[in-house]
Amino acid sequence: MKTGKIISQLRDDLGWSQSDLADKSGVSRVMIGKYERNEAIPSIDAAKKIADSLSVSLDYLVGEGQYAKFDKKSIQRLQDIEELNPNVKDKLFFLIDSIIRDTKAQKAYSS
């Protein structure tokens, strides 16, 4: 997905106008419009400001990279998990794996 479409979709999901995003990011409304129409590509600085305002990573905003599918909150959670005591981490992963397994089984049986 193109960066402009991602910006537009995230902005719409938040119920923000282009002016709202411009105010929150410090990037002009005119440029936000150009990015969304794919008439211009944001500089790294502008993209970072927009990503921060939308609470996503730069990777997510441009749709590339290792964490492109994760928002900032998910990435922070992953980083926090990595810092846990190994025993706690193992228990957490056991719980996560159980929930995922049960959800997949539930989907398989409901189809």
N, C-alpha and C positions, 0 to 999 in steps of 0.2 A: 504494500500500500504506500502511496506517495505521502511525503511529509505533510503536504497541504491538507490532504484528506484526513490524516491522523489529527492534525491540529483542529480542524473543523469538527470532527467527531467528538474529540475530548471536550472541546468548548461547548458543544451542544449538549453533551451528557451532563455537564455542570449547570446548564441553563444560562450560560453566559453569552452576551452579545460580543461582537468583535471589539466594541468599545470597552466592555468589562475586561476582556483579556488584555487589551492595550494598557488600561489603567493598572492592572495587577502586575504586568510584566515590564512596563516601561518601554515597550516597543509600540510604535505608532499604529493607529487603527488602519491607516492606509496600507502599511506594510503587512499587517496581519491579513488583510484582504488579498493582497498580492500573493502571499504565501499560500493561502487557502485555495486560490485559483491556479496555483502552480505557475504564476507569472514571474515569480522570483524565488530564489532559494535563500533561506535565512543564513546569516553569518553564524559562526559558532557561538559568538557572544549572544546574538538575538535568540538562537535556538535554545541556548542554556537558560536564558531568562524566561522564555515561553515554557520550557519543560518544567522549570522550578515552579512557575505559577500554576501549571496544570498538575503538579505533584507526580510527575513521571520522570524517568531517567532520560538522558539524551539519547541513549540507545533505543528506548521505547518510542520516542518522538520521531526518530528517523526510520524506525522499523527494522533495525539491523543490530547485530551484535549478540553476545551471549545472553544478555538480560532483556532483549527487546520485547518479550511478552510479559514482563513483570513491571508493576508500578513501583514507586519508591518504597511504599509500605511493605510490599512483599520482599523486596531486596533487603530492607532493614531487618525483617524477621529472619531471613536466611543468614544474614551476618550475625545476628544475635544467637541463633541456634549454634553456629560454629564456635561461639565462645563459651558454650555451656560445658559443665563437667561431663566427661565421657559417659558416665553412668546415667545421668539425667538425659543426655542426648539420645542414648540407646532406648530409653523408655519412651521418649517423645516420638522417635522414629517408629517404634513398635505400635504406638497408638495411631500415628498417621497411616502406617501401612495397613492396619486393621480397618480403619475407616475407608480407605481407598478400596481395599478388597471387598468389603461389604457393599459399598456403593456400586462397584462394577458387577457384583453378583446380583444385586437388586435390579440393575438395568437389564442384565441378561435375562432374568426371569420375567420381567415385565414386557419384554418384546414379543 
